[in-house]
Amino acid sequence: MQKLKNARFYITNGAALRLGERRFIEVKNEKEISRTSLERAVINLAVSREKKILDLTKQDYESDKLTSLVLKKSGKSISKQNENLYKNIVERFNRGMNNPENQTILHTAPHHDDIMLGYLAYINHLVRTPLNKHHFAYLTSGFTAVTNSYMLELLEQLDQHLNSGIFDAKFEERYFDPQNIEAKNRDVSLYLDSIAAHSRTIRQEALSRRVLRNMVEIYEEDNITYLKDRVNELINYFKTQYPGKKDIPHVQKLKGMQREWEVEILWRFYGFNTEDVSHLRLGFYQGNIFTESPEITRDVIPVYELIKKIKPTIITVALDPEGSGPD
């Protein structure tokens, strides 16, 4: 990059976390030292010295440029600071281990893997009590995470199922009607049954059912002949597109709905139905290199309406800071 005129290389705060001098300047410029800066500096010191926080000494603090500054800006004695920090951390751990009850919890995340990666271990405890109600909301479609090769594989499987006639009877009973929520839940249950039975055949059928259901909804078409033509068009599309190219809108939606199906499987495993999961598909997520800024009507009001509908007493937010993964 040094050979390119006016070239710049930018890194996020998360990526710059280990740049000691940068952290030192940031803390130095704080009028009052923040709890985050204090905790990060002291905890890192304890880890590097392989000591308990309560055992850190003046010599330990002064051996590190950042913690020496932290000690000075905090205005507290070492023993008092260590004790306060230790109590604060233990208190938060204890709060985290005390599961709430009689609550309606709205779990929110920008992407479909953020809750799972961020605090699935905690959810294992939250769902054990029948006294809580849970609803899961995903703000974006997530279509950029679904590869062309994966969609091609699914569509070729669907093509085989359609040509075999295995879905003919289900069309007659309107199984694939987008309003048939019971059948939608059965798709998910069938997939989980396939995992329990170690059956690739059942798993492929469950996947094909959901892809077909999504196509019926997107293209507003329930004629099996026309749907076969659509499948062939999509197979050709995914064979000819290069990875990373921005997809056309209806393909974006199809990919996104496949991503949505994956979290429905996850929460079905925990006993929740598809009605307990909301896919908001907010409009700022367009698949562009630079994400659009959110707009009130398009991106904020849908979240507000969901909150009014669910009436949560607790709202969780699984963050996905750039460059550092879900929190």
Secondary structure, DSSP 8 states (H G I E B T S, - for coil): -TTSTT------TTTTTT-HHHHHHHHHH-SS--HHHHHHHHHHHHHHHT--GGG--HHHHHTSHHHHHHHHHH---HHHHHHHHHHHHHHHHHHHHS---S-EEEEEESSTTHHHHHHHHHHHHHTT-TT-EEEEEE-S--GGGS-HHHHHHHHHHHHHHHHHTTTHHHHHTTTT-TT-HHHHHHHHHHHHHHHHHT-HHHHHHHHHHHHHHHHHHHHT---HHHHHHHHHHHHHHHHH--TT----HHHHHHHHHHHHHHHHHHHHHTT--GGGEEE---TT--S-SS-----IIIIIHHHHHHHHHH--SEEEE----TTT---
